């Protein structure tokens, strides 16, 4: 491993604003000034929630690729305050929790809202992390509000959801996509009513504070994956004196608006596809020329879509399936096989990648809805259709395969009400936070993760030169560094680079 010179963020131009601490009381961050050590571990209260065995339930949810081994899962529900903007402090919501491991300290896992529910992601992490972590910690997965088996969301009509996923981004006319986005927003507003804007990272951070209180610990130890990192950075700003040992595996860029984020994702997706193509060639996979083969498949689908049960295979849905496959490095061989089968008229491989996005599977609601609503509530950016059309042409020229797809995604938030921005003072001091970036991360590009690290005082950035979404358990080098930090309080050198 080599060490690079660390960068630091420039001075903030935002006004100093008090943040809220325990029970919504202001926290004086001047009391937290200066470097802080890695917090000591403390025992969590094991019986504060109604935990009960849920092995069979979890295995059913995890499906055919459930982790092998003798893991024992327990599940619980926790009630939190809904706290919609129009009715602050009012309403309640149920969150689903899962725990696994024998450790005396708690380690909470928060995932992307549009990804696998946190309880399931935590189960997979537990099976792949070094065993010592599970004897030091009990891993607690959270289905964040609006996802999985928490009081979730499935408000977009199936036909509208299909339209949004199937739309061919290369189409010159986008009026049908504008209408579909409007239908999705209208139905979700009607279905969720005053609760709609309560599904965001700001309130998810408050949910973690309630969980910390239930667990009876002074500080929250946690792993944030992708957009789950936004919840933890928000938590750190809202409750700076409650930060424990925290790992961020991929993080959204705090300096970019939605257009900037989506353009960076388009660029990262092109790079990830090139890495996939190189891997294909090395393995001798059945794709003769991956990029040309995908373009040929898209042309083929424009002549005739492949019918599916929940969504049809079109150029748009095929690209969405490819992005899902690219995000998981371990599924690249499966993605290559799925593309070969699709060229032969068999869409089953790509449909299997799309199913969790659009279908209610094993009582897990479609991930599309939570990803859409929480994503739109986490950004104030609303871009008019004419501007999106211009950006589509621009990005299509810059990022041939994925540029138009990401540009059209800008239309999805336009009909939703823009959120009121919550004011937060940047952290002045914090215990060391370990931040992992992945060179070709299709969901949280490395540049954005690096910007997040620059804004966290005392952070230690580890850059994995790999591809996919997330480095933890994918990179042995990054995983070992996380193990040493979580167990031995050993902070890695900022700027450490891990080989692909």
RODO-2510 file (C-alpha; in nm, 4 decimals, decimal comma):
residues 500
     n   res          X          Y          Z
     1     x     0,0000     0,0000     0,0000
     2     x     0,1207     0,3463    -0,0789
     3     x     0,0257     0,6703     0,0901
     4     x    -0,0798     0,9852    -0,0915
     5     x    -0,0781     1,3404     0,0368
     6     x    -0,4124     1,4200     0,1945
     7     x    -0,6231     1,7108     0,0747
     8     x    -0,8148     1,9421     0,3001
     9     x    -1,1341     2,1299     0,2363
    10     x    -1,1240     2,5068     0,2094
    11     x    -1,2823     2,7298     0,4700
    12     x    -1,6596     2,7191     0,4868
    13     x    -1,8479     3,0244     0,3655
    14     x    -2,1680     2,9126     0,5377
    15     x    -2,2809     3,0919     0,8538
    16     x    -2,2210     2,9295     1,1904
    17     x    -2,5470     2,7656     1,2941
    18     x    -2,6225     2,5768     1,6130
    19     x    -2,6942     2,2088     1,5665
    20     x    -2,9312     2,0029     1,7739
    21     x    -2,8033     1,7483     2,0192
    22     x    -2,9748     1,5178     2,2644
    23     x    -3,3478     1,5840     2,2910
    24     x    -3,3135     1,8565     2,0286
    25     x    -3,0982     2,0796     2,2502
    26     x    -2,8279     2,2907     2,0789
    27     x    -2,4758     2,1502     2,0904
    28     x    -2,1872     2,3902     2,1442
    29     x    -1,9346     2,2605     1,8919
    30     x    -1,6624     2,4818     2,0363
    31     x    -1,6512     2,2330     2,3233
    32     x    -1,5577     1,9679     2,0675
    33     x    -1,2733     2,1620     1,9049
    34     x    -0,9421     1,9910     1,8377
    35     x    -0,8458     1,6354     1,7476
    36     x    -1,0414     1,3566     1,9146
    37     x    -0,9315     0,9989     1,9818
    38     x    -1,1111     0,6887     1,8593
    39     x    -1,3953     0,6434     2,1116
    40     x    -1,3752     0,3412     2,3425
    41     x    -1,6219     0,0580     2,2932
    42     x    -1,9068     0,0136     2,5371
    43     x    -2,1605    -0,2617     2,5873
    44     x    -2,5065    -0,2214     2,4408
    45     x    -2,8320    -0,3069     2,6164
    46     x    -2,9340    -0,6363     2,4591
    47     x    -3,2913    -0,6473     2,5889
    48     x    -3,4175    -0,2944     2,5254
    49     x    -3,6080    -0,3994     2,2135
    50     x    -3,8346    -0,6979     2,1610
    51     x    -3,5875    -0,9192     1,9773
    52     x    -3,7106    -1,2599     1,8593
    53     x    -3,5580    -1,5349     1,6406
    54     x    -3,6136    -1,4814     1,2667
    55     x    -3,3772    -1,7248     1,0929
    56     x    -3,6332    -1,8656     0,8500
    57     x    -3,7785    -1,5238     0,7739
    58     x    -3,4360    -1,3795     0,6939
    59     x    -3,3356    -1,6777     0,4794
    60     x    -3,6585    -1,6456     0,2822
    61     x    -3,5938    -1,2755     0,2263
    62     x    -3,2308    -1,3326     0,1263
    63     x    -3,3369    -1,5913    -0,1309
    64     x    -3,1282    -1,8449    -0,3173
    65     x    -2,8031    -1,6581    -0,2497
    66     x    -2,8528    -1,6383     0,1281
    67     x    -2,5176    -1,6479     0,3119
    68     x    -2,3980    -1,9956     0,4058
    69     x    -2,3019    -2,0696     0,7636
    70     x    -2,4504    -2,0923     1,1101
    71     x    -2,5472    -1,7277     1,1559
    72     x    -2,8332    -1,6707     1,4000
    73     x    -3,0646    -1,3821     1,3171
    74     x    -3,2978    -1,1991     1,5527
    75     x    -3,5457    -0,9312     1,4488
    76     x    -3,7294    -0,6470     1,6198
    77     x    -3,9347    -0,3380     1,5452
    78     x    -3,8683     0,0083     1,6766
    79     x    -4,1123     0,2989     1,6811
    80     x    -3,9763     0,6376     1,5746
    81     x    -4,1257     0,9847     1,5325
    82     x    -4,2488     1,0508     1,1776
    83     x    -4,1811     1,4270     1,2132
    84     x    -4,3116     1,5529     0,8748
    85     x    -4,2151     1,9134     0,7947
    86     x    -4,5743     2,0335     0,8209
    87     x    -4,6301     1,8622     1,1580
    88     x    -4,2970     1,8630     1,3414
    89     x    -4,2649     1,6043     1,6146
    90     x    -4,5952     1,4387     1,5205
    91     x    -4,6825     1,0906     1,4007
    92     x    -4,5078     0,7569     1,4370
    93     x    -4,3372     0,5077     1,2080
    94     x    -4,2186     0,1501     1,2551
    95     x    -3,8636     0,0460     1,1616
    96     x    -3,7515    -0,3133     1,1050
    97     x    -3,4256    -0,4229     1,2701
    98     x    -3,2120    -0,7371     1,2502
    99     x    -2,9157    -0,8366     1,4630
   100     x    -2,6465    -1,0992     1,4148
   101     x    -2,3223    -1,1657     1,6018
   102     x    -2,2153    -1,2256     1,9603
   103     x    -2,0205    -0,9088     2,0367
   104     x    -2,0980    -0,6889     2,3376
   105     x    -2,0842    -0,3650     2,1361
   106     x    -2,3374    -0,2623     1,8690
   107     x    -2,2461    -0,1792     1,5080
   108     x    -2,5329    -0,0358     1,3025
   109     x    -2,5547    -0,0804     0,9222
   110     x    -2,7362     0,1750     0,7000
   111     x    -2,7724     0,1139     0,3254
   112     x    -2,8786     0,2987     0,0090
   113     x    -3,2581     0,3625     0,0011
   114     x    -3,2722     0,2220    -0,3522
   115     x    -3,0522    -0,0758    -0,2655
   116     x    -3,1043    -0,3898    -0,0626
   117     x    -3,2854    -0,3195     0,2686
   118     x    -3,0391    -0,2603     0,5520
   119     x    -3,1388    -0,5738     0,7435
   120     x    -3,0554    -0,7919     0,4438
   121     x    -2,7376    -0,6004     0,3600
   122     x    -2,6228    -0,6369     0,7208
   123     x    -2,6799    -1,0134     0,7050
   124     x    -2,4622    -1,0388     0,3954
   125     x    -2,1941    -0,8166     0,5492
   126     x    -2,1915    -1,0286     0,8646
   127     x    -2,1160    -1,3386     0,6590
   128     x    -1,8326    -1,1709     0,4671
   129     x    -1,6580    -0,9585     0,7319
   130     x    -1,3686    -1,0951     0,9400
   131     x    -1,5022    -1,3234     1,2157
   132     x    -1,3407    -1,1145     1,4896
   133     x    -1,5796    -0,8298     1,4069
   134     x    -1,8799    -1,0514     1,4918
   135     x    -1,7250    -1,1543     1,8219
   136     x    -1,6517    -0,7913     1,9122
   137     x    -1,9776    -0,6448     1,7821
   138     x    -2,3367    -0,7403     1,7312
   139     x    -2,4229    -0,6115     1,3840
   140     x    -2,7619    -0,4408     1,3697
   141     x    -2,9162    -0,3805     1,0273
   142     x    -3,1824    -0,1111     0,9867
   143     x    -3,4445    -0,1009     0,7138
   144     x    -3,4384     0,2794     0,7048
   145     x    -3,7727     0,4559     0,6920
   146     x    -3,9610     0,3838     0,3725
   147     x    -3,7638     0,0691     0,2818
   148     x    -3,7832    -0,3068     0,3287
   149     x    -4,0035    -0,4222     0,6146
   150     x    -4,0123    -0,0869     0,7880
   151     x    -4,3326     0,1073     0,7267
   152     x    -4,2377     0,1360     0,3631
   153     x    -4,3509     0,2817     0,0361
   154     x    -4,5015     0,1259    -0,2710
   155     x    -4,6908     0,4227    -0,4082
   156     x    -4,5869     0,4342    -0,7757
   157     x    -4,8443     0,2436    -0,9869
   158     x    -4,6839    -0,0663    -1,1461
   159     x    -4,7574     0,0539    -1,4994
   160     x    -4,6007     0,3946    -1,4271
   161     x    -4,2989     0,2336    -1,2606
   162     x    -4,2502     0,0204    -1,5722
   163     x    -4,2760     0,3266    -1,7968
   164     x    -4,0060     0,5083    -1,6020
   165     x    -3,7705     0,2099    -1,6071
   166     x    -3,8399     0,1106    -1,9689
   167     x    -3,8108     0,4552    -2,1302
   168     x    -3,5469     0,4620    -2,4032
   169     x    -3,3187     0,7559    -2,3126
   170     x    -3,2131     0,7916    -2,6755
   171     x    -3,5666     0,8960    -2,7748
   172     x    -3,5781     1,2526    -2,9042
   173     x    -3,9249     1,3076    -2,7580
   174     x    -3,9487     1,2973    -2,3773
   175     x    -4,3102     1,4053    -2,3240
   176     x    -4,4211     1,0531    -2,2284
   177     x    -4,1479     1,0410    -1,9635
   178     x    -4,2569     1,3805    -1,8270
   179     x    -4,6151     1,2518    -1,8006
   180     x    -4,5046     0,9291    -1,6284
   181     x    -4,2960     1,1244    -1,3754
   182     x    -4,5968     1,3478    -1,3064
   183     x    -4,8212     1,0429    -1,2565
   184     x    -4,5708     0,8913    -1,0117
   185     x    -4,5535     1,2124    -0,8082
   186     x    -4,9310     1,2583    -0,8073
   187     x    -5,0000     0,9039    -0,6891
   188     x    -4,7335     0,9197    -0,4188
   189     x    -4,8635     1,2540    -0,2915
   190     x    -5,2153     1,1070    -0,2718
   191     x    -5,0994     0,7807    -0,1138
   192     x    -4,8574     0,9231     0,1417
   193     x    -5,0295     1,2592     0,1931
   194     x    -4,8534     1,4631     0,4628
   195     x    -4,5987     1,1851     0,5211
   196     x    -4,4339     1,2169     0,1784
   197     x    -4,1632     1,4666     0,2739
   198     x    -4,0799     1,2844     0,6006
   199     x    -3,8804     1,0204     0,4128
   200     x    -3,5316     1,1661     0,3927
   201     x    -3,1804     1,1384     0,5347
   202     x    -3,2350     1,4184     0,7891
   203     x    -3,5072     1,2210     0,9679
   204     x    -3,3297     0,8897     0,9133
   205     x    -3,0432     1,0383     1,1175
   206     x    -3,2890     1,1125     1,4011
   207     x    -3,4040     0,7496     1,3794
   208     x    -3,0450     0,6382     1,4437
   209     x    -3,0277     0,8644     1,7482
   210     x    -3,3404     0,6975     1,8841
   211     x    -3,1854     0,3569     1,8153
   212     x    -2,8676     0,4607     1,9986
   213     x    -3,0820     0,5586     2,2953
   214     x    -3,2633     0,2222     2,2889
   215     x    -2,9276     0,0449     2,2775
   216     x    -2,8149     0,2376     2,5840
   217     x    -2,4782     0,3428     2,4426
   218     x    -2,3130     0,6835     2,4688
   219     x    -2,1993     0,6738     2,1068
   220     x    -2,3189     0,5243     1,7787
   221     x    -2,0851     0,2851     1,5972
   222     x    -2,1987     0,2452     1,2387
   223     x    -2,1249     0,1537     0,8771
   224     x    -2,2865     0,3643     0,6046
   225     x    -2,3023     0,2148     0,2569
   226     x    -2,3451     0,4490    -0,0418
   227     x    -2,6328     0,6891     0,0227
   228     x    -2,6467     0,5421     0,3721
   229     x    -2,3309     0,7459     0,4304
   230     x    -2,5372     1,0623     0,3855
   231     x    -2,7461     0,9552     0,6860
   232     x    -2,4315     0,9097     0,8957
   233     x    -2,2699     1,2386     0,7938
   234     x    -2,6011     1,4107     0,8754
   235     x    -2,6037     1,2260     1,2080
   236     x    -2,2499     1,3445     1,2798
   237     x    -2,3526     1,7048     1,2175
   238     x    -2,6736     1,6811     1,4207
   239     x    -2,5259     1,4838     1,7105
   240     x    -2,1506     1,5533     1,7049
   241     x    -2,0996     1,4365     2,0635
   242     x    -2,2561     1,0962     1,9828
   243     x    -2,0195     0,9832     1,7077
   244     x    -1,8561     0,6473     1,7715
   245     x    -1,6491     0,4370     1,5352
   246     x    -1,7895     0,5144     1,1909
   247     x    -1,7066     0,3752     0,8456
   248     x    -1,8405     0,5286     0,5232
   249     x    -1,8180     0,2984     0,2206
   250     x    -1,8840     0,5289    -0,0734
   251     x    -2,0512     0,8652    -0,0082
   252     x    -2,2472     1,1140    -0,2236
   253     x    -2,0707     1,4372    -0,3108
   254     x    -2,1840     1,7067    -0,0640
   255     x    -2,0710     1,9861    -0,2975
   256     x    -2,2784     1,8936    -0,6044
   257     x    -2,6442     1,9446    -0,6886
   258     x    -2,8426     1,6587    -0,8399
   259     x    -2,7316     1,7404    -1,1942
   260     x    -2,3668     1,7308    -1,0909
   261     x    -2,4140     1,4042    -0,9020
   262     x    -2,5879     1,2329    -1,1929
   263     x    -2,3274     1,3521    -1,4436
   264     x    -2,0510     1,2162    -1,2212
   265     x    -2,2378     0,8862    -1,2034
   266     x    -2,2609     0,8762    -1,5832
   267     x    -1,8835     0,9208    -1,6095
   268     x    -1,8168     0,6578    -1,3401
   269     x    -2,0537     0,4117    -1,5086
   270     x    -1,8670     0,4460    -1,8389
   271     x    -1,5400     0,3739    -1,6557
   272     x    -1,6946     0,0778    -1,4740
   273     x    -1,8203    -0,0645    -1,8024
   274     x    -1,4718    -0,0366    -1,9505
   275     x    -1,3374    -0,2272    -1,6493
   276     x    -1,6124    -0,4882    -1,7003
   277     x    -1,5139    -0,5189    -2,0685
   278     x    -1,1474    -0,5705    -1,9751
   279     x    -1,2448    -0,8303    -1,7194
   280     x    -1,4585    -1,0019    -1,9823
   281     x    -1,1656    -1,0214    -2,2201
   282     x    -0,9310    -1,1588    -1,9519
   283     x    -1,1836    -1,4257    -1,8517
   284     x    -1,2605    -1,5109    -2,2130
   285     x    -1,6334    -1,4486    -2,1621
   286     x    -1,8827    -1,5074    -2,4422
   287     x    -1,9104    -1,1367    -2,5324
   288     x    -1,6830    -1,0788    -2,8307
   289     x    -1,6798    -0,7002    -2,7833
   290     x    -1,8906    -0,5951    -2,4821
   291     x    -1,9572    -0,2335    -2,5822
   292     x    -2,0486    -0,3245    -2,9397
   293     x    -2,2555    -0,6180    -2,8148
   294     x    -2,4563    -0,3927    -2,5826
   295     x    -2,5158    -0,1384    -2,8594
   296     x    -2,6319    -0,4228    -3,0844
   297     x    -2,8690    -0,5421    -2,8083
   298     x    -3,0163    -0,1932    -2,7682
   299     x    -3,0726    -0,1703    -3,1448
   300     x    -3,2335    -0,5130    -3,1361
   301     x    -3,4678    -0,4108    -2,8526
   302     x    -3,5722    -0,0964    -3,0395
   303     x    -3,7074    -0,3272    -3,3090
   304     x    -3,8955    -0,5433    -3,0606
   305     x    -3,9034    -0,5505    -2,6818
   306     x    -3,8820    -0,8757    -2,4831
   307     x    -4,1962    -0,9202    -2,2760
   308     x    -4,1603    -0,9735    -1,9022
   309     x    -4,3967    -1,0288    -1,6121
   310     x    -4,3397    -0,6973    -1,4338
   311     x    -4,1417    -0,4932    -1,6839
   312     x    -4,0481    -0,5406    -2,0488
   313     x    -3,6904    -0,5498    -2,1697
   314     x    -3,6354    -0,2308    -2,3681
   315     x    -3,3240    -0,0189    -2,4260
   316     x    -3,4010     0,1716    -2,1044
   317     x    -3,4674    -0,1268    -1,8795
   318     x    -3,1680    -0,3108    -2,0292
   319     x    -2,9386    -0,0187    -1,9366
   320     x    -3,0872    -0,0100    -1,5854
   321     x    -3,0214    -0,3837    -1,5519
   322     x    -2,6625    -0,3373    -1,6730
   323     x    -2,6066    -0,0651    -1,4106
   324     x    -2,7353    -0,3002    -1,1400
   325     x    -2,4968    -0,5687    -1,2587
   326     x    -2,2004    -0,3307    -1,2799
   327     x    -2,2582    -0,2162    -0,9200
   328     x    -2,1863    -0,5657    -0,7847
   329     x    -1,8378    -0,6772    -0,8902
   330     x    -1,9126    -1,0377    -0,7951
   331     x    -2,1976    -1,0494    -1,0474
   332     x    -1,9975    -0,9484    -1,3529
   333     x    -1,9828    -1,3041    -1,4910
   334     x    -2,3610    -1,3257    -1,4398
   335     x    -2,4041    -0,9912    -1,6216
   336     x    -2,1961    -1,1108    -1,9182
   337     x    -2,4018    -1,4302    -1,9435
   338     x    -2,7266    -1,2298    -1,9179
   339     x    -2,6212    -1,0057    -2,2087
   340     x    -2,5345    -1,3061    -2,4253
   341     x    -2,8736    -1,4641    -2,3506
   342     x    -3,0562    -1,1375    -2,4243
   343     x    -2,8900    -1,1153    -2,7650
   344     x    -3,0374    -1,4621    -2,8311
   345     x    -3,3865    -1,3474    -2,7282
   346     x    -3,3789    -1,4725    -2,3678
   347     x    -3,4147    -1,1821    -2,1248
   348     x    -3,4271    -1,3924    -1,8053
   349     x    -3,0790    -1,2929    -1,6881
   350     x    -3,1439    -0,9192    -1,7204
   351     x    -3,4940    -0,9585    -1,5732
   352     x    -3,3412    -1,1160    -1,2611
   353     x    -3,1299    -0,7998    -1,2165
   354     x    -3,4371    -0,5782    -1,2616
   355     x    -3,6837    -0,7706    -1,0420
   356     x    -3,5908    -0,6174    -0,7016
   357     x    -3,6196    -0,2704    -0,8539
   358     x    -3,9730    -0,3089    -0,9882
   359     x    -4,1334    -0,6048    -0,8125
   360     x    -4,2540    -0,6856    -0,4612
   361     x    -4,0291    -0,9805    -0,3718
   362     x    -4,0671    -1,1812    -0,0494
   363     x    -4,2496    -0,8878     0,1127
   364     x    -3,9701    -0,6486     0,0158
   365     x    -4,1382    -0,3587    -0,1680
   366     x    -3,9979    -0,2443    -0,5030
   367     x    -3,6741    -0,0551    -0,4432
   368     x    -3,7572     0,1966    -0,7147
   369     x    -4,0152     0,3806    -0,5028
   370     x    -3,8005     0,4400    -0,1937
   371     x    -3,5010     0,5322    -0,4083
   372     x    -3,7135     0,7847    -0,5983
   373     x    -3,8861     0,9508    -0,3026
   374     x    -3,5925     0,9631    -0,0607
   375     x    -3,3623     1,0735    -0,3439
   376     x    -3,5981     1,3566    -0,4386
   377     x    -3,6469     1,4588    -0,0739
   378     x    -3,2692     1,4746    -0,0277
   379     x    -3,2179     1,7308    -0,3046
   380     x    -3,3769     2,0692    -0,3710
   381     x    -3,2771     2,0522    -0,7400
   382     x    -3,5725     2,0717    -0,9776
   383     x    -3,4804     2,1052    -1,3460
   384     x    -3,7365     2,1936    -1,6152
   385     x    -3,7862     1,9555    -1,9105
   386     x    -3,6304     2,1892    -2,1684
   387     x    -3,3092     2,2041    -1,9682
   388     x    -3,3110     1,8244    -1,9270
   389     x    -3,3436     1,7865    -2,3017
   390     x    -3,0351     2,0021    -2,3570
   391     x    -2,8391     1,8130    -2,0909
   392     x    -2,9398     1,4829    -2,2509
   393     x    -2,7841     1,5835    -2,5809
   394     x    -2,4713     1,7088    -2,4039
   395     x    -2,4222     1,4031    -2,1827
   396     x    -2,4986     1,1619    -2,4643
   397     x    -2,2039     1,3095    -2,6481
   398     x    -1,9743     1,2844    -2,3449
   399     x    -2,0859     0,9468    -2,2076
   400     x    -2,2034     0,7393    -2,4989
   401     x    -2,3659     0,4471    -2,3163
   402     x    -2,5090     0,5969    -1,9976
   403     x    -2,5131     0,9771    -2,0408
   404     x    -2,8668     1,0080    -2,1742
   405     x    -3,0018     0,7619    -1,9160
   406     x    -2,8696     0,9672    -1,6231
   407     x    -2,9767     1,2960    -1,7801
   408     x    -3,3366     1,1760    -1,8166
   409     x    -3,3390     1,0750    -1,4477
   410     x    -3,3399     1,4481    -1,3739
   411     x    -3,7037     1,4555    -1,4864
   412     x    -3,8138     1,2173    -1,2126
   413     x    -3,7873     1,4684    -0,9265
   414     x    -3,9274     1,7686    -1,1156
   415     x    -4,2959     1,7115    -1,0206
   416     x    -4,2211     1,6401    -0,6526
   417     x    -4,2355     1,9231    -0,3966
   418     x    -3,8896     2,0614    -0,3268
   419     x    -3,7806     2,0073     0,0350
   420     x    -3,6975     2,2806     0,2791
   421     x    -3,3208     2,2705     0,3334
   422     x    -3,2188     2,1980     0,6913
   423     x    -2,9343     2,4151     0,8200
   424     x    -2,6300     2,2432     0,9631
   425     x    -2,2967     2,3745     1,0779
   426     x    -2,0010     2,1828     0,9269
   427     x    -1,8218     1,9613     1,1763
   428     x    -1,5323     2,1359     1,3465
   429     x    -1,4083     1,8289     1,5260
   430     x    -1,4908     1,4592     1,5306
   431     x    -1,3379     1,1254     1,6172
   432     x    -1,1550     0,9697     1,3203
   433     x    -1,3998     0,8448     1,0562
   434     x    -1,2774     0,5889     0,8029
   435     x    -1,3945     0,6647     0,4475
   436     x    -1,3631     0,4101     0,1651
   437     x    -1,3784     0,5131    -0,2003
   438     x    -1,3961     0,2878    -0,5070
   439     x    -1,2288     0,4091    -0,8261
   440     x    -1,5144     0,3104    -1,0586
   441     x    -1,8191     0,3293    -0,8311
   442     x    -2,1365     0,3624    -1,0396
   443     x    -2,3495     0,4840    -0,7464
   444     x    -2,1193     0,7016    -0,5348
   445     x    -1,8241     0,8029    -0,7566
   446     x    -1,4810     0,8254    -0,5955
   447     x    -1,4532     1,2032    -0,6456
   448     x    -1,7656     1,2627    -0,4368
   449     x    -1,6476     1,0273    -0,1629
   450     x    -1,3148     1,2127    -0,1530
   451     x    -1,4976     1,5456    -0,1171
   452     x    -1,6938     1,3994     0,1750
   453     x    -1,3706     1,2909     0,3425
   454     x    -1,2223     1,6394     0,2980
   455     x    -1,5138     1,7863     0,4948
   456     x    -1,4815     1,5457     0,7859
   457     x    -1,2151     1,6563     1,0339
   458     x    -0,9731     1,3785     1,1165
   459     x    -1,1087     1,1454     0,8488
   460     x    -0,8925     0,8686     0,7020
   461     x    -0,9537     0,8076     0,3311
   462     x    -0,8762     0,4692     0,1767
   463     x    -0,8997     0,4512    -0,2031
   464     x    -0,9646     0,1098    -0,3585
   465     x    -0,8632     0,1027    -0,7247
   466     x    -1,1441    -0,1371    -0,8073
   467     x    -1,4883    -0,1235    -0,9664
   468     x    -1,8455    -0,1705    -0,8510
   469     x    -2,0327    -0,0118    -0,5623
   470     x    -1,8403    -0,0252    -0,2366
   471     x    -1,5033    -0,1620    -0,1260
   472     x    -1,5872    -0,3277     0,2060
   473     x    -1,5521    -0,7084     0,1762
   474     x    -1,4549    -0,6612    -0,1925
   475     x    -1,1019    -0,5332    -0,1196
   476     x    -0,9008    -0,7381     0,1282
   477     x    -0,6760    -0,4377     0,1901
   478     x    -0,9684    -0,2042     0,2731
   479     x    -1,1484    -0,4699     0,4780
   480     x    -0,8392    -0,5373     0,6912
   481     x    -0,7998    -0,1643     0,7578
   482     x    -1,1645    -0,1429     0,8659
   483     x    -1,1203    -0,4469     1,0903
   484     x    -0,8159    -0,2903     1,2590
   485     x    -1,0045     0,0365     1,3122
   486     x    -1,3265    -0,1167     1,4451
   487     x    -1,1575    -0,3658     1,6784
   488     x    -0,8156    -0,2234     1,7673
   489     x    -0,8883     0,1505     1,7234
   490     x    -0,6030     0,1653     1,4711
   491     x    -0,6695     0,4540     1,2312
   492     x    -0,5364     0,3909     0,8780
   493     x    -0,3132     0,6478     0,7089
   494     x    -0,5182     0,9101     0,5274
   495     x    -0,4701     0,8654     0,1523
   496     x    -0,3983     0,4909     0,1662
   497     x    -0,4410     0,3260    -0,1733
   498     x    -0,5547    -0,0342    -0,2085
   499     x    -0,4815    -0,2280    -0,5307
   500     x    -0,7690    -0,3469    -0,7526
***
